[in-house]
């Protein structure tokens, strides 16, 4: 059985996005949007990127949305 402290740490870790919203409220007096889009800077193989971009254009797929989906699925796998 988990102690109260262990359970509290688990709940905090699982809800970090909500905690960030309340920290922003405390700091600014305004609620921050729960989710924002950010620009990410990382490197990719150029040929792979170009093939993926072409694939997305040909199939009417939003590249950013698809990459978010890939990341979300990877994180789910890691948390199992």
N, C-alpha and C positions, 0 to 999 in steps of 0.2 A: 504494500500500500504506500502511495506517495505521501510525503509530508506536505503540509500546507505550502511551505517555501518552494518545494520542487514543483508543485502544481502551479503556483503563482508564476514562477519563472517560465514554465511551459506556455501558459496563457499569454504572458507578455511577448514571448518570442513569436507566437502564432499570430498575434494581433499588432505587430509593430507598426503597420500602416495606420491603424486607428490611433495609436499613441502619438504618432507624428502629427496627425490632424489636431489633436488636443494640445500638443506642444506649440503648434503654430497659433492656435487660438489664445493660449496664454501669453505668447510673445507679442502678437499683433492686435489682439482683440477681435480678430476675424477668423472665420472658419476657412481653412484651405481646402481646395478641391481634394477629394480623396485620392484621385489619380491624376497625374500629369504625364504628358509625353516628354521624353528627354531625347536629346541627340546623343547617340553613342558613337564613340570613335574607337574603332578596332580595325584590324587589317584582315583582309580576305584574299584568297587566291584570285587573281584578276580573271582568269579564264572561267573559273567556277562562278564568280559573281556575274560575269557577262551572260553565261548560259542560264543562270537563275533569272536574271532580269528579262531575258528574251522569253523564257518559259512563262513568267508572270504576265508579260505583255500579251503574249499569244492566248493566254487562258483567262485574261481579265482578273488577275489576282493582285491584290494589294501586297506589295513586297513586305512592307513593314508589318502588316497584320500577320502575314505568313511566318515571318521570323519570330514575332511574339508568340505565335502558336508553337513553333519548334522549341523555343525557350521554356514556355509553360510546361510542355510535355516532358522535357528533360528534367525540370525541377520536380515534377510529380514523381518521375522514376527514382530520383535521388532520395525522396522523402518516404519511399515505401519501406 
